[in-house]
Amino acid sequence: MGIRSRYLWAGLAMALGACVQAPPPSPVSSAVSPGSECRSIAALIAFDFEGAPASPCAVLGERDFAVLVTPEHAPPINPSPWYAFRYESAGDAPVTVTLRYLGGTHRYAPKLIKDGGAASDLPVTISKDGTSATLRLPAGRGTVTAQELVLPGDASADLRRWSALVGTVPFSLGQSHDGRPIEAVRLGRVDAPRLVVLLGRQHPPEVTGAIAMRAFADHLALMFARDPALGQHTQVLIVPQLNPDGVARGHWRANRGAVDLNRDWGEFTQPETRSVKLWLDALPQGVRPVAMIDFHSTARNLFYVQGDEASAAQQRFLASWLTGRENTFAGYDFTIEPRNANPGSGTAKNWFHAVYAIPAYTYEVGDASDRAATRAAAAELAAGLITALDQMAQ
């Protein structure tokens, strides 16, 4: 049995405790499942789709289940307890599922998808210490996820849409541990001297960042399609899912190699970060990164930007692009935090700034931020990007 398996089973024993020891009402089985499914005579909980982690589960009653939500490796930095499962039930009674967290506490408000419709918020009862959360699911069938599902196939569809607008072809920077392509697209000419790098989904559960990145790239692609002259002097590399294995496997933080990709910049031990580095190393002469934006999610809307280390040109970019706009977007206020966050820790923000001396920002979107407001603000911020680059160059 591997380290992770022992961790899961030990955690399940601790988290479920007396629940799995108490005799369930006959004829329900109390067997614990390692993550494929839990089934009683009345209901089923399953983890058999992309984006669902193989979570251990226990049958506590005919319509009562427990699911252990645990990280893919030892407790990660900034725990992001991701969960996803589908359920089926017979009859008209609801199904109860208790999420028990190991290595973290409840963070994401559950989403329910019924009959292929849009995701809706699902009521949840959270324990005082945040280590468990109980859901009552309506009878029938549905899918429950920590946030909306935005999977590798969705990122591929986005890339094709942007490609169709600007007439460039999506391409692969490399492959993940599982052999998934690290997909990207370029807006603008190959030899355009100014390069903007957009990165997304280094951390799989950070879906609101992905929502913002999609809207941001949508608007940029429209700008480049409407004004081909933009592509003469500026190009944009868009990498919407740098960690496709983690997204597909329902990881909290890491890639398939059990590494937090946003701590691997500089070391480049992982194929995902290394693929970006190799692409940058092969840029044509005269092409150079001028800005990098890395999309993430956290408790609130904010931008991590350079602090005292910012040059005068970088300060002009910040003043043109973000300063003074913190409270101007309807339903989307944000803060600007100018500091050298996580110094020496291998973040994309720090690496791009250190190597290229450019504005390198972490675009953080709140977990519960209004989705429509998030998209609208991202589009407006994208609209001002080129002007901010022009200001920096003066």
C-alpha positions in Angstrom: 0.0 0.0 0.0 1.4 3.4 -1.0 1.9 6.4 1.2 -1.2 8.2 -0.1 -3.3 5.1 0.3 -2.2 4.7 4.0 -2.9 8.4 4.5 -6.4 8.0 3.1 -7.3 5.0 5.1 -5.9 6.4 8.3 -7.7 9.6 7.7 -11.0 7.8 7.0 -10.7 5.9 10.2 -10.1 9.1 12.2 -12.7 11.2 10.3 -15.5 8.7 10.3 -14.7 7.3 13.7 -17.7 5.9 15.4 -19.8 6.4 12.3 -18.4 3.4 10.5 -18.3 1.4 13.7 -22.0 1.9 14.6 -24.2 -0.8 13.2 -26.2 0.7 10.3 -29.9 -0.2 9.8 -30.3 -3.5 8.0 -30.0 -4.3 5.1 -27.5 -1.4 4.5 -23.8 -2.2 4.1 -21.3 -0.3 6.3 -18.4 -1.2 3.9 -16.0 1.7 3.2 -15.2 2.3 -0.5 -11.8 3.5 -1.7 -13.3 5.9 -4.1 -15.2 4.2 -6.9 -18.7 4.4 -5.4 -20.8 3.8 -2.3 -24.1 2.0 -2.8 -27.1 1.2 -0.6 -30.4 -0.3 -1.5 -31.8 3.2 -2.1 -29.0 5.4 -3.3 -25.6 5.6 -4.9 -22.6 8.0 -4.5 -20.0 7.7 -7.3 -16.7 9.4 -8.3 -16.5 8.1 -11.9 -16.2 11.3 -13.9 -13.5 13.7 -14.8 -12.9 16.3 -12.1 -14.0 13.9 -9.3 -11.3 12.8 -6.9 -11.3 9.1 -5.8 -12.7 9.9 -2.4 -13.2 7.2 0.2 -16.8 7.0 1.3 -19.0 5.0 3.8 -22.6 4.0 3.7 -24.2 5.1 7.0 -27.8 4.4 6.1 -30.1 3.8 3.2 -29.9 7.5 2.3 -27.0 8.6 4.4 -23.4 8.7 3.3 -20.0 10.1 4.5 -17.2 11.2 2.1 -13.7 11.8 3.2 -12.3 14.9 1.5 -8.5 14.7 1.6 -5.5 16.2 -0.3 -3.6 14.2 -2.9 -0.5 14.4 -0.8 0.5 15.7 2.6 -1.5 18.8 3.6 -0.7 21.5 1.0 -0.1 25.2 1.3 -3.4 27.1 1.5 -5.7 24.1 1.7 -8.4 24.0 -1.0 -10.6 21.0 -0.2 -12.0 20.0 -3.5 -14.9 17.5 -3.8 -17.0 16.2 -6.6 -19.4 13.3 -6.9 -22.6 12.3 -8.5 -25.6 10.6 -6.9 -28.7 8.6 -7.8 -31.6 7.8 -5.5 -34.9 5.9 -5.7 -38.1 7.3 -4.2 -38.9 10.8 -3.1 -36.8 11.2 0.1 -33.6 13.3 0.1 -30.1 11.9 0.4 -27.7 13.1 3.1 -24.0 13.3 2.5 -21.5 14.4 5.1 -18.2 15.7 3.9 -15.4 15.1 6.4 -12.3 17.1 5.8 -8.7 15.9 6.5 -5.9 18.4 6.1 -8.3 21.3 5.7 -11.7 22.8 6.6 -14.8 23.7 4.6 -14.0 26.3 1.9 -16.2 26.0 -1.2 -19.9 26.4 -1.2 -21.3 23.3 -2.9 -22.8 23.5 -6.4 -25.6 21.2 -7.6 -26.1 20.3 -11.3 -29.4 18.6 -12.1 -30.4 17.2 -15.4 -27.6 18.8 -17.3 -28.6 22.3 -16.3 -26.6 25.1 -14.8 -24.9 24.8 -11.5 -26.8 26.2 -8.5 -25.9 26.8 -4.9 -26.7 24.0 -2.5 -27.5 24.6 1.1 -25.0 23.2 3.5 -24.6 22.8 7.3 -21.1 23.4 8.5 -19.7 22.1 11.8 -18.4 24.7 14.3 -14.8 23.8 13.6 -15.3 23.6 9.9 -14.0 20.0 9.6 -17.3 18.6 8.3 -20.2 19.8 6.2 -23.6 18.1 5.7 -25.6 18.3 2.4 -29.2 17.3 1.9 -29.6 16.4 -1.8 -33.0 16.4 -3.5 -34.3 13.0 -4.6 -33.4 11.7 -8.1 -30.0 12.3 -9.5 -27.4 15.0 -9.8 -23.8 16.1 -9.6 -22.3 17.9 -6.6 -19.1 19.9 -7.0 -17.1 22.3 -4.8 -17.1 24.9 -7.6 -18.3 24.8 -11.2 -16.6 22.1 -13.3 -14.2 23.7 -15.8 -12.3 20.7 -17.3 -9.5 20.1 -19.8 -12.1 19.8 -22.6 -13.6 23.1 -21.7 -10.2 24.8 -21.9 -9.7 23.1 -25.3 -13.0 24.6 -26.5 -11.9 28.0 -25.3 -8.7 27.8 -27.2 -10.5 26.8 -30.4 -12.9 29.8 -30.0 -10.0 32.2 -29.6 -8.2 30.6 -32.5 -11.2 31.0 -34.7 -11.4 34.7 -33.9 -7.8 35.6 -34.6 -6.9 32.9 -37.2 -4.1 31.3 -35.2 -3.8 27.6 -34.4 -3.8 26.2 -30.8 -0.7 24.3 -30.0 0.8 22.2 -27.3 3.7 23.5 -25.2 4.4 20.0 -23.9 2.8 17.1 -22.0 1.8 16.5 -18.4 2.8 13.5 -16.4 -0.4 11.7 -17.6 0.3 12.6 -21.2 -2.3 15.4 -21.4 -1.2 18.3 -23.7 -0.3 21.7 -22.1 -2.4 23.6 -24.6 -2.0 27.2 -25.6 -2.8 29.8 -28.2 -1.1 32.9 -29.4 -2.8 36.2 -30.3 -0.8 38.4 -32.6 2.2 37.8 -34.9 5.0 35.4 -34.0 7.5 38.2 -34.3 5.5 40.9 -32.5 8.1 42.3 -30.0 6.0 42.6 -26.9 4.8 39.4 -25.4 2.1 39.1 -22.6 1.9 35.8 -20.9 -1.4 34.7 -19.3 -1.4 31.6 -17.1 -4.3 29.7 -15.5 -5.2 26.8 -13.3 -1.9 26.1 -11.7 -4.1 25.2 -8.7 -7.0 23.0 -9.9 -9.8 24.1 -7.5 -9.4 27.8 -8.3 -12.3 28.0 -10.7 -13.2 31.6 -10.2 -9.8 32.6 -11.5 -10.5 30.4 -14.5 -13.8 32.3 -15.0 -12.0 35.6 -15.0 -9.3 34.4 -17.3 -11.8 33.1 -19.8 -13.6 36.5 -19.9 -10.2 38.3 -20.0 -9.0 36.3 -23.0 -12.4 36.5 -24.7 -12.1 40.3 -24.7 -8.5 40.3 -25.8 -9.2 37.9 -28.7 -12.0 40.2 -29.8 -9.7 43.2 -29.7 -7.1 41.4 -31.8 -9.7 40.2 -34.2 -11.2 43.7 -34.7 -7.9 45.5 -34.9 -5.2 43.3 -36.6 -2.7 46.1 -36.1 -2.5 45.2 -32.4 -0.8 41.9 -33.4 2.0 43.8 -35.2 3.5 45.0 -32.0 2.0 42.8 -29.2 1.4 39.1 -28.9 -0.3 37.2 -26.1 0.4 33.6 -25.0 -2.7 32.1 -23.3 -2.3 29.0 -21.3 -5.7 28.4 -19.7 -4.9 25.1 -17.8 -1.3 24.6 -16.8 -2.2 21.7 -14.6 -4.6 19.5 -16.6 -3.8 16.4 -14.6 -4.7 18.1 -11.3 -8.0 19.4 -12.8 -9.0 16.0 -14.3 -8.1 14.1 -11.1 -9.8 16.6 -8.7 -6.6 17.6 -6.9 -6.5 20.3 -4.2 -3.3 21.9 -5.2 -0.7 19.8 -6.9 0.0 18.2 -10.3 0.4 14.5 -10.9 3.9 14.7 -9.6 2.6 15.9 -6.2 4.2 19.3 -6.7 2.6 22.7 -6.3 3.3 24.1 -9.7 3.3 27.7 -8.4 6.3 26.8 -6.3 8.3 25.2 -9.2 9.2 28.3 -11.1 13.0 28.5 -11.2 13.5 24.8 -10.4 11.4 23.6 -13.3 11.2 20.0 -12.0 7.8 19.4 -13.5 6.9 19.1 -17.2 4.2 21.7 -17.0 6.3 24.6 -15.8 9.3 23.4 -17.8 7.2 23.4 -21.0 6.5 27.2 -20.6 10.2 27.8 -19.8 11.3 26.0 -23.0 8.8 27.9 -25.1 10.1 31.2 -23.7 13.7 30.1 -24.3 12.9 29.5 -28.0 11.3 32.9 -28.7 12.5 34.6 -31.9 15.2 37.3 -31.5 13.6 40.6 -30.7 10.6 39.1 -28.9 10.5 39.6 -25.1 7.9 39.2 -22.3 6.6 42.6 -21.1 4.0 41.4 -18.6 2.7 38.2 -17.0 -0.7 37.7 -15.4 -1.3 34.5 -13.4 -5.0 33.8 -12.5 -5.9 32.3 -9.2 -8.7 32.2 -6.5 -8.7 33.1 -2.8 -11.0 34.4 -0.2 -11.4 37.9 -1.8 -10.7 39.8 -5.0 -7.1 41.2 -5.1 -4.0 41.7 -7.2 -0.6 40.8 -5.9 1.8 43.2 -7.6 5.4 44.2 -7.2 6.3 46.3 -4.2 9.4 48.4 -3.6 11.2 46.3 -6.2 9.0 47.7 -9.0 10.9 50.0 -11.5 9.5 53.3 -12.6 8.2 51.7 -15.8 6.4 49.0 -13.8 4.9 51.6 -11.6 3.6 53.4 -14.7 2.0 50.2 -15.8 0.3 49.7 -12.4 -0.9 53.3 -12.3 -2.4 53.0 -15.8 -4.0 49.6 -15.4 -5.2 49.1 -11.9 -4.6 52.0 -9.5 -7.9 53.9 -8.9 -10.1 51.2 -10.3 -10.5 49.2 -7.1 -14.1 50.3 -6.6 -15.2 51.1 -10.1 -16.6 47.8 -11.3 -20.2 47.0 -10.3 -20.2 44.1 -7.9 -16.5 43.6 -8.1 -14.3 45.6 -5.7 -10.7 44.5 -5.4 -7.6 45.5 -3.5 -4.0 45.9 -4.7 -1.3 44.4 -2.6 2.2 45.6 -3.6 4.6 43.2 -2.0 7.1 40.6 -2.8 4.8 37.7 -1.7 6.5 34.4 -0.9 10.0 35.5 -1.6 12.3 32.7 -2.9 9.4 30.3 -3.1 9.3 29.7 -6.8 6.1 31.5 -7.8 5.4 32.5 -11.3 5.0 36.1 -10.2 8.4 36.2 -8.6 10.2 34.3 -11.3 8.9 36.3 -14.3 9.7 39.6 -12.5 13.2 38.4 -11.5 14.1 37.1 -14.9 12.5 39.6 -17.2 12.1 42.7 -14.9 8.5 43.0 -16.0 5.1 43.5 -14.2 4.2 40.0 -13.0 0.9 40.0 -11.2 -1.2 37.4 -9.5 -4.9 38.0 -10.4 -6.8 36.6 -7.4 -10.6 36.2 -7.6 -12.8 35.5 -4.5 -14.2 32.0 -4.1 -17.7 33.4 -3.8 -17.4 36.4 -6.1 -20.4 37.1 -8.3 -19.7 35.3 -11.5 -21.3 37.9 -13.8 -19.5 40.7 -12.1 -16.2 38.7 -12.3 -16.6 38.3 -16.0 -17.6 42.0 -16.6 -14.6 43.3 -14.6 -12.2 40.9 -16.4 -13.4 42.2 -19.8 -12.9 45.8 -18.8 -9.4 45.1 -17.4 -8.5 43.3 -20.6 -9.7 46.4 -22.5 -7.2 48.6 -20.7 -4.2 46.2 -20.9 -2.7 47.5 -24.2 -2.9 51.2 -23.1 -1.1 50.3 -19.8 1.6 48.6 -21.9 2.0 51.7 -24.0 2.2 53.8 -20.8 5.0 51.6 -19.5 7.0 51.9 -22.7 7.0 55.7 -22.5 
